[in-house]
């Protein structure tokens, strides 16, 4: 039987990561309060779901003690994958649009 818990935990970690990112922007008094971008939230949740699927495929087992650890680990992985993915996409997009 397939366990879907890693997907739920990784999507939860993605949601927490997204809310923390937005909260950091709102708290900063030097910048105007941004509007909440639902497309970016959806992309972050999709990345989280993908990481959960990869965890299932790789055979990650969750225990009650390991849930908090997995939540923190997924949050870190989501942050890295999202930032590297954005950088690669922007680099690729600039090269395509400028014809380099």
C-alpha positions in Angstrom: 0.0 0.0 0.0 1.3 3.5 -0.9 1.7 5.9 2.0 0.7 9.4 1.1 2.0 11.0 4.4 5.2 12.3 2.9 3.2 14.2 0.3 1.0 15.8 3.0 4.0 16.7 5.2 6.0 18.1 2.3 3.0 20.2 1.1 2.5 21.4 4.7 6.2 22.3 4.8 5.8 24.2 1.5 2.8 26.1 2.9 4.7 27.0 6.1 7.7 28.1 4.0 5.4 30.3 1.8 3.7 31.9 4.8 7.0 32.6 6.5 8.3 34.2 3.3 5.2 36.4 3.1 5.3 37.3 6.8 8.9 38.4 6.4 7.9 40.7 3.6 5.0 42.1 5.6 7.0 42.7 8.8 9.8 44.6 7.0 9.0 48.3 7.5 11.4 49.4 4.8 9.3 47.8 2.0 5.6 48.3 1.0 3.4 45.4 1.9 3.2 43.1 -1.1 0.1 41.4 -2.4 -0.1 37.7 -1.8 0.8 36.0 -5.1 -1.4 32.9 -5.4 0.6 31.7 -8.5 3.8 31.6 -6.4 1.9 29.8 -3.6 0.7 27.2 -6.1 4.2 26.7 -7.5 5.7 26.3 -4.0 2.9 23.8 -3.1 3.6 21.9 -6.4 7.3 21.8 -5.5 6.4 20.4 -2.1 4.2 17.8 -3.6 6.9 16.8 -6.0 9.4 16.4 -3.1 6.8 14.2 -1.3 6.4 12.0 -4.4 10.2 11.6 -4.7 10.3 10.7 -1.0 7.7 8.0 -1.5 9.6 6.6 -4.6 12.9 6.6 -2.6 11.2 4.7 0.2 11.2 7.2 3.1 9.4 5.9 6.1 7.8 8.2 8.6 7.5 7.6 12.3 5.7 9.7 14.9 9.0 11.0 16.1 10.3 11.6 12.6 7.4 13.8 11.5 8.9 17.0 13.0 12.3 16.1 11.5 10.8 15.4 8.1 8.8 18.7 8.2 12.0 20.7 8.9 14.0 18.7 6.3 11.3 19.1 3.6 11.2 22.9 4.4 14.9 23.1 3.7 14.7 21.1 0.6 11.8 23.1 -0.7 13.7 26.4 -0.1 16.8 25.1 -2.0 14.8 23.6 -4.9 12.7 26.7 -5.3 15.6 29.2 -5.2 17.8 27.2 -7.6 14.8 26.5 -9.9 14.0 30.2 -10.0 17.6 31.1 -10.8 17.8 28.6 -13.5 14.5 29.6 -15.0 15.4 33.3 -15.0 18.8 32.5 -16.6 17.1 30.4 -19.3 14.4 33.0 -19.8 16.9 35.9 -20.2 19.0 33.9 -22.7 15.9 33.0 -24.7 14.4 36.6 -24.8 17.8 38.3 -25.5 18.7 35.7 -28.1 22.0 34.8 -26.5 
